Amino acid sequence: MWKISTLTCHCTCPCAFPSIKSWRLDAAAGEYCALCSKRGAVSRADISDDMLRVAETKLREYFVRGKLVLKNHDFRHAPLQEEYDRILVTFFTFNYLLTASEQQQFLLHVHQSLAANGVLIMDLFYPQPLAFPATSNQWQETILPAEGRQIVLRQKRRMVGNIEERIQIYVDGTQRDEIVTRRCYVSKTQIEALLTQAGFQCFQVTNGYAASAFHPLGRAETTESNFVCTARKPVSGKGDVAT
């Protein structure tokens, strides 16, 4: 029975509207952990105590049965003591690492937390300002339902170098909250190089979430959408990185 560590990284400031924060940041992650728990034991690592408490509440059935373990852990600073057969870095977590040093340390510690022949699976985003240049730095408005209320969300995005900066303004009557989020754009070619540097092999990629379309990165292949990549930790003694 294999174990999965599902990682979510919430680097934005705490939202003033807890119901919106739970819906936006943790609902999908909770459903994903529940799905994985049906297939084996799952560990979920997060850097947010608030999100871990939400996960424990939503997934209490799996938590009580010992199918789910929750950990407050930051892979930028250290590996886990346990080794896992599969580690999933989901919901564009890696894109919240803004510097090359953070990215390298994160991948090195994930590599150290994998068992020999273990697999890393990550999704990475393609910035909206690059996909749709006409929307860059333009305000967009959305109405969000939340517990019988309607919350107005205004947001805009722009590129600052390789960083996408997103400003979100939530308004609920007279209550107003602003969140600034920064995510680093990492292309397929760049993530392959970073994974290789961390000791991974067998890099494959697929556009979007097409599970049947994983393939080795083509020499002239470009990045034009969100994508998922996989890489494998070689057996001991092959591809390990000195620390």
Buried (B, 14 or more C-beta within 10 A) or exposed (E): EBBBBBBBBBBBEEBBBEBBBBBBBBEEBBEBBBEBBEEEBBBBBBBBEBBBEBBBEBBEEBBEEEBBBBEEBBBBEEBBEEBBBBBBBBBBBBBBBBEEEBBBBBBBBBBBBBBBEBBBBBBBBBBBBBEEEEBBEEEEEEEBEBEEEEBBBBBBBBBEEEBBBBBBBBBBEEEEBEBEBBBBBBBBBBBBEBBBEBBBEBBBBBBEEEEEEEEEBEEEBEBEEBBBBBBBBBEEEEBBBEE
